Amino acid sequence: MWDLFCAEMYKIRHTKLPWVIFGLLVLQTYIQMDGLRSLEEEPVLGQIAISKICDASPFLCIWLSSFTGFFIATEFQNGTIRNTLALGKKRSSVYLAKLAAVFLACIGMSHSCP
């Protein structure tokens, strides 16, 4: 299972999708910060502003769920999951490795909102 997890993390690091989603998160956060600045008389400073946006944003869930869906769906669309299963790996191990890798990627993206 550890080998499957390492392979999934390699796929996440070397595909463009996480970086595109991360860029969209940065853009969305910037737009929301600009909107908050125009609504409030006194600006929200530092970490409080970032945690306020990351916690209150419904779009954060949409971006992360779309990343999860695209990352897992491309495996089935390309047929690469069959190659892993043909090696004799258990289906539950493959799914758990994917779940753990996507979970860590989503945690990384959500906690590094600029």
N, C-alpha and C positions, 0 to 999 in steps of 0.2 A: 504494500500500500504506500510505503514511503516513496518508492520509485515513481508510482503513478502521481503522487502529490508533487514531486519535484518536476515531473514532465508537465503537469498542468501549470505550475508556476512559471516554467520556462515559456510556455505558450502565452501566458498573460503578459510577461515582460516583453516578448518579441512580436506582439501584434499591435496594430495601430489603434484598435478599438478602445482600449483603456485610456490611451492618451487623448483620443478625440473626446471621449466622455469627460475626462478630467478638464480639458479645455472648455467644454460647454459648461461644466460646473463653475469654472473660474469666471466665465462670461456672465453666467446667470447671477453669481454672487456680486459681481461688480454692478450689474444693473439694479439688483435689489438694494445694494448699499447706496447707490445714487438716488433711488426712490426714497429710502429712509432719510437721507440727508435733506431732501426737499420737503418732507413732511414734518420733521422735527425742528424745533428752533435751535436746540443745542445738539451738536453732533455726538453720536455714540462713539466712544473711543475704544480702540484696541480689541482685546480678546472678547469683551462683552458683546461687541457688535458682530463679530464673526460667529460666536456661539448662538447669538440671537437669530442670525440668518440661517445657519445650518440646522438649528432645531425647529424653526418655524416654517421651513420651506417644504411645501408638498412636492415641488419639482425635484428635490433631491431624491426622494423615493422613486420618482418616475425615471430619472436618469440611471439610478443604480439598478432598478429592475429591468430596464431595457438593456443595460450592459450584461446582466445575468442571462437574460433570454437570448440575446445575440450570441454570447459566448458559448452557451450550451447548444443552441440550435445549429450553429455552423458545424459543430461536431457531427450531428446527425445528418445534416444536409450533404456534407462532404464524404460521409461514410467512414470517417476516421475512427469512429467509436467501434466499428466492426473489426478494425485491425487490432485494437486493444483487446477486444473480447476474443479474437482468434488466437491471441497469444496464451490464452488459458487463464486470464485474470477473471475474477468473479465480478459480476455485474454490480454487486453492492459495493465492492472496493472501488470500482471505477466511479460510481456515483458519489461515494463519500469523498474521494479525492477531488472530484470536481467541485463539490459543495464546499469543502474546506478551502480550496484555492480561490473560489469566487468570494467566499466570505471574507478572507483576508484582503482581497483586492477591494471589496466594497468598504471594509473598515478603513483601509488606507485612503481611499478616495474621499470618504465622508469626513475623516478627521483632518484631512489636509486641505479643507476649503480655505482659500486665501483670505 
